[in-house]
Amino acid sequence: RAIAPQVLPYAAPVWKVLNEQRKAGKRILFEGAQGALLDIDFGTYPYVTSSNVIAGQAATGVGMGPGAIDFVLGIVKAYTTRVGEGPFPTELHDADGERLGQRGHEFGTVTGRKRRCGWFDACLLRQTCATSGINGIALTKLDVLDGFEVLKICVGYDLDGERLDYLPTAADQQARCTPIYEEIEGWSQSTMGARSWADLPAQAIKYVRRIEELIDCPVALVSTSPEREDTILVTDPFAD
C-alpha cells in the first residue's frame, strides 16, 4: 500500500502505449532474457524454461503484431556455453574447455556458478536463426579465442551412424549426438579492443566469415572485449 501510489502513475495498457509510440516513429527495443534453446517448444526439452523465449514471443508478450518487429538481432558468443543440465554436443572437458571458461570469465554473475564451455556449434545457431527469424547476429567474446592454434566449429552431428544438420527433438537422441567438426587455423595476435576489420588478424576474419556461411545469417556486429566501445558495427539494427 505504501508503494502503490509511487507505482500506479506508471501503469497503463502496454499495447496502447507501444502502439502510440510506434505510430509516432519512436524506436522500440525488446530484449530477450533467456537463450532461444531454453524455449519450451523449440528448445532442448525437458531442459528448458516454462515459456516461449524465441524472438516471436516479443510480439505476443507486449500486444504488438509480428509485423512490428523490423530487425531481430541474435546474441551469440564466439564459442558455446551452457548453464545447468541438458545436451551439449560440443562441450569440452579438457584444457581447452577450462581455458575458454577462465578467459571468458564464464561464471554466473550472481551465484558464481561455473558455465559449461565448448566449441562453436554452427548447427545449433543455424536452427536458432531459423526459429527466431534472426536478421543478423552479434558475435561476442571473439578475443577469448586469441592464442588457440586450432579452432573447431561443429558443422553436423553423428547420430548412430547417420549425419544430421540439426539437433533432433527427442532428448534421448540429443544425448547420443556427437559433433562433426571442421577445423580452422587460429591466430596468435590479440583481437582485444578491435573496432574495425583492419584491426583483426586475417584468420580471425576468416573465422567470422566461415561462421556466417555455416549459419546462413550475416554478422551484424562483433564484440572484442567487455567494453561497450570495443565493437565492430557491420549493420546498424536501428538504421532506416
N, C-alpha and C positions, 0 to 999 in steps of 0.2 A: 504493500500500500504506500509506503514511503517513496519507493522508486517510481511507481506508476505515473505520477504527474510529470516526471522528467522524461519518461519514455513515450508516453501517448502522443505528444505533439509530432512525433516522427512516424506514427502509424498511419498507413494508407493502403489502398488496394495496389499491390505491386504491379499487376498487369497494366493498370491505368496509368500509373506514374511513368513506367517504362515506355508505354506506347506514346505518351505525350512527348517524352524526351526524344524518342526516335523520330517522330514527326518534325520535331524542332531541329533535327540534324545533329543531335548530340552523339558523341562516341560512347558506346556501352561495352564494357569488358566483363565477361563472365570467366570465372576461374574454377576449374575442377579441383576438388580436394583429394581425390584418390586416383590411383592408376587405373587405366582402362581395363586391365586384365583382372581387376577386382570386381568387374561388373557381374551382377548376379545372373545375367543371361549369356553374355559373351566372354566372361572371364574363366578362370581356371577353377570352376566349381568342383568340389564344395569349398575350396579355399578362397572365398570371395566375401564381399561385404553384403549388406542386406538390401541393396537397391541398385538401380541402374546408374552408372557413373560415366558411360561413354558420352561423347560431346552432344549428341542429340538430346540428352536429358536436360541440358540448359534451357532449351525452348519450353519443354514440358514444365520444368520447375518454376519458371517465372511467368508463365502465361503468355509467352510470345510465340508466334508460329515459327516453324523451322526456317522459313524464308527470311527471318530477321537476322539470321546468323550469316554474316558475309565472309568470314575467314576463320578457319579452325587451325590453331597453332598447337601442334603436339610437342610436348616437352620430353626429351629423352636424353639419357646420358650416353657418352661415347663407349660405354661398356654397360653391362646389365647388373642390376641388383634386385634383391627381393627381401622383404621383411617377413619373418614367420614361416610357417609350413607351406607346403604346396610344391607343384612341379617346377623344376628349374633346370632344363636340359644342359645349359652351358655353365652351370655352377662349377667353380674351381675350389678344390680342397688342398691346393698346393701353395708353393711360394708365390706364384703369380697372383692367385686369389687374395693372399694375405697382403701382397704389395698394393693391389687395387684398393683394398679396404683401408689400409693405412694412409696411402697418398690421397685418397678421395675422402678421407675422414668419414667413412661410412658407419656412423654410429647415430642412433636416434637422438634428436636434439633434446628431448625431454627425459627419456628413460636411459639413454646411453646404450640402448640395445644394439648389438652388432648386426649389421646387414650382411646377407649372403651376397657374394660377388662372383661374376663370371664374364666370359667374353660376350661381345656384342651379338645379339640374336636378331638377325635381319628377318627371319621368318615371323617371329612374334610381332615385330614392328610393322611388317608389311600388312598382316591381317588386322592390326590395330588401326593403321591408316585407313583401311577399308571400312571397318565397322564404325569408326568415328568420323569418317568423311574429312580426314585431315588434308589441308591445303599446303602445309609446309611444316617442317619440324625445326625446333630449336635444339641443336645438338650441344649439350653441355659437358663440361669437365674434360675437354679434349686434352688439356695439359697433364691430366693424370696418366696418360699413356706415354708421356715422354720417357725415352730411355729403353723401352722394350725393343729387343732385337727383332722379334717376330710377333705380329698380332694375328689373332684368329677371328673370323666372322662366321657365325653359323648361317649356312645357306639352305639347310634342309634337315630332316630328321630320318633316322632309320628306325622303323617300327617292325620288328620281327622279320627283317629282310626286305621290307618294302620301303621305298623312298617317298617321303611326304614333303610337300612345300607349305604345310600349315600344321598347327598344333591340333590334334584331334580333340573332340569334345569329351569323350569318356575319360574319367580320372585314371582308370587302370591302364589305358593306352597312353595317356600323357606320361605316366610314371615309367613306362617302358621305352619311351622315345630317347634315342641317343643322338647327339648332334653330329651333323656332317659339316666339317669346317673347310673354309677357304683361308689359306694363309696369305698374309700380306706383309711386306717388309716394313719394319718400324722406323723410327727416326731417333737420332741422338740429341739433336738440338732442342732447346726449350721452346715451347709454344706459349708459355705463361705470359699473359698480358698482351698477346697479339690482338691487334684491332683492324687488321686488313689482311687480305690474302697474301700480300707481299711479305708480311711478317712471318708467314708459316713455312716450314720446310716442305719441300716438294712431296715427300712421302706422306706428310700429314694431309695435304690437299688431296692426294691420291686416295687416301683412306676415306675422307669425307665424300669424294665423288663416287667411290665404289659403293658406299652406303646408299647414296641417292639412287643408284642404278638398281640395287637389290631390293629396296623397299618401294620402288616406283613412286617416289614422292620427293619433291625438292627440299633442300635445306634452306630455311628462311633466315636462320642466324646461327652463329657458332659462338659459344662461350668458352673463354680460355683462362678464367680464374673466378674466384668467388666475387670479385669486384664487378659492380654493375657496368662500369665503363669498358671493361675488357671484353668487348663483344664485336664480332664481325657481322654487321647487318647486311643481309643479302636482299631481303624483301621486307618492306615495312607493312605489317599487318593492318595498320590504320591508314595506309595510303589510298586515295580515291582511285 
